[in-house]
């Protein structure tokens, strides 16, 4: 605001004109649903009909419900494994695609294709592969492990979900790592080679510290996306077999929308939101301190 005349300048008016619609959309599609979710979490609303306020009863019962507890354990296990696998493979691929190889630009474009495909579409395709193609290969080759579908095993079904999630998630992380590697000056590597450093020592002492901000971005985004896993569960296992692959997001959707637990699952969703925010903030603080140390 112009202090002398007490009026908004032209640039300030343009800025506010651009910002206002964004704030309105953010409130309508982010803040308002969160507030309404917390409101319904204080009721015994079933998704239809009348309802009564029950206070914090739903929030208390979340910590006593064994099914919710199992879903949280599965979600955390899946998110941890996904974050490690995706980031390790993405970094290795980024180092390869960033090297001086022929046709690397075309490879980058091709490799990004899985990321633009819908999660449900990818899941249904892999469901067909796990259910029919791999068992057929197992029968032909005599490999016992492949003869039965991974999706039908309470012990291994989550591995199939990790495979599908990683296949689709690695693309974006790889692109981010490539962007980070391109910010490293070539002169730094030349000086490093003159000092006799190469291979793992060069990566540990030069590359990793310089791309640490990109590592932080990938770890936080990958963990957040993995915690919110839904499409792969919906298309591959629907939480089965025997609820062994039931994530929190799928439990909230399934029991909230068709299980008559709209109020209870609204409370669960609010708690899950707090958990995701807390984990993301912890990651950013912890990794931020690592960036300063490196």
N, C-alpha and C positions, 0 to 999 in steps of 0.2 A: 504493500500500500504506500502511496506517495504521502510522506509525512507532512510536506508543506501544504498541500492542497486537500489532504484528507480523502483522496479518491484513488480508486484502483487504476494502475497504469494499464496500458494496452496489453503488454506481455502477461501481466498478472491475470487479466480477464481471460486471455486465451488459455492460460494454464488452468484456471479454475473451470473454464468451459470444457476442457478435455478431461479434467480429473473428476468432475461431478458425475457424469454417466458411469464411470468406472466404479466409483464409490457406491452408487446406487445399485449397480449390478452385483457387486461384491456383497453388499448387505442382503440383497434379495435372495441370492443363491448360496451364500455361505453363512453369514451371521444369523439371519432369520431362521433358517432350518435348524441351526444349532440351538437357538433359544427355544424353538418349538419342540425339539427333541428332548431337551431338559424338562420342559413343561409336561410333556406326555410321560416322561420317566417318573414323574411324581403321581401318576394315576394308575389305575388298573384297566386302562383302555385296551380293548381286544382288537381294535382296528375297525370296529363297527359298533353301533348301538350306543347306549349311555355308559358313563363311567364315573367313578368316584376318586377323590384324592386319597392317596395312601401315604403321603409324605415320602420319607426316605426308605420305605420298606423295600422297594425294588433294588435300590443301591446296596442295601445290606444283604439281600438274598443273592446278589451276584457273587459275593465272596463265599457263599455256602453251597452254590450249585456246582455239582461235580462235572456236569456236562460243559458248563462254561469254563471251568478250570482246565479240563482236558483240551478244549478248543484253544485256550490261551497257550498252553504248553506246546501244542502242535504248531500254532502260528509262530511262536518264538523260535522253535526248532527249524521250521521251514525258512524263516526270515534270516536266521544266522547262517545256515548252509548256503542259501541263495546269495547272500551278500558276499561271502567268501569265494564261492565258485565263480560268480559272474565277474567280480572285480579281478580275480587272478587271470581268468581266461581273457578278459577284455584288455588287460594291460599287456599280456603276452602278444595278443593279436595286434594291438596298437603299435607295439615296438616293431613287429614284423611289417605291418602296412606302412609304417613311417620310414622304413629303410629304403634304400635306393633299388627298387625292383621295378621291372617293366609292368605297365598296366595297373599300377597301384590305385590310380584314381577310379578306374572301372571297378576294381575289386571293392573299394570303399562303397561305391554306389550299390553294387550287388549285395554286399554284406548288410547294408542298412534296410533291405527289403523286409525282413521279419518284423521290424519295429513298426512298420506302417500297416501291417495286417491286424485285423481285429482279434482280440484275445479269445473270444468264443469260437471264431472260425478256425484259428490255429488249434485250439483245444479239441474240436470235433475231428479235425484231420488226424491229429496224433492219437485220438481215441480209437480211430479205425486202424491205425498202424499198430498200436499196442494190443488191440483185441483180435485182429485177424492176420495181419502181415507177419509180425514177429513170431507168433505161435506157429504159423505155417513154415517159416524159415527154421524154427526150432525142430519141427517134425522132420523136415527134409535133411537137415544137417546133423540131427541127433543131439543137439545141445539141450539138455534137460531144463536149464534155467529159462530158456525162451519158450518152452512148450506151453506154459500157462501164462496168461496175461498178468502183467504187473499190477494192473488196475484191480484185479480180483484178490490181491493179497493184502491182508491187514499190515503185514510187515514191510512190504516193498512199494505199496501204492504211492506213498509220498515221494519216493525217488522218481517215479514217472512224472509227477507234478513238477519236481525240481528241474528235470530234463526239459520239459516244455517251457517252463518259466525262464530258464537260463537261455534256451535257444532264441527266445524272443527278446529277452532283456539285454543280452550281451551287446547287441548292435549299438544302442544309444551310448552305453558306457564306453565302448570302443571309440566312437566318434569324439567323445569328450576327452578321452585320453590322448587321442591323436592331436586334438587342438592344443592340449597342454604340452605335448612333446614338440610341437612346432614353435612354441614360445621360447624354447631353450636355444640360446645363441650357439651357432656352430663354432665360434671362437673358443667357447668354454670347453667343448670336446677336444679341439685341437690342442689347447693348453694342457688338458688332462692327459692326452696321448704323449705329449712331450715329457710329462712327469712319469710316464711309464704305467699309468693306470689304464686298465681295459677290463672288458667283461663285467663281472659282478661288482667289482670295486668301483668301476665308472658309474654303474647304475645306482649303487648305494650312496656314493659320495656326491654325485653331480645330478643325475637325472631325477631321482626320487625327491630330494629336497626342493628342486625347482618346480616340480609338478605337484607338490603336496596340496596346494589349493584345489587342484582338479581331483585329486584323490578324495579330499574331503567332500566335494560336491557329489561324486559318484557313490561314496559310502552312505551318505545321508539319504540321497534319492533312492538308491537301491534298497536300503533297509526299509524306508517308508513304503515303497511300492510292494515289497515282499510282505510286509505286515498287513497290507490291505488286499492280499491275494483273494480274488473272487472268481474271475473268468475261468481260470484253469480248473478250479474246484467244480464249478458249475458244469463245465463241458466234459470233464474227465471222470469224476467220481461221485459228484453230488454229496460229498461228505463221507461217502462209504469207502470200503466196506466196514460195516459196524461202527460208523462215525469215527473211524480212525484217521480220516483226512478232513475233518470238519474244522474249517478256519473260523475265526471270529466274525469276519465279514459275511461268510455264508450262513453262519448260525443266526446272525442278526436278521439277515434277509429272509431266511427260510421260516424261522419261528415267529418273526415279527409280522411278516406279510400273510402267511397262511397257517400259522400255528396258534393264533389267538393270543400271542404274547406281545402285542404292539407296545404297551407301556413298559413292560419288563425289558424288552430288547432295545427300546429307546434309551433307557437308563444304561444298558450295556454299551450302546453305541457312544453315549456321552463319556463313559469311563474309558472306553477304547480310544476315543479322541484325545483324552488327557494323557493316556499312556503313550500314544504316538508322538505327541508334542514333547513330552518329557524325554523320551528316548532320542528324538531329533536334537533337542537342546543339549543333552548330555554329549551326543556325538560331536556336535559343533564345538562345544567348549573343550572337550578332550582333544579332538583333532586339531583345533586351533592352537592349543598349547604345544602340540607336536610340531606344528608349522614353525612356531617361534623357536623351538629347540633346534630344529634342523636348519 
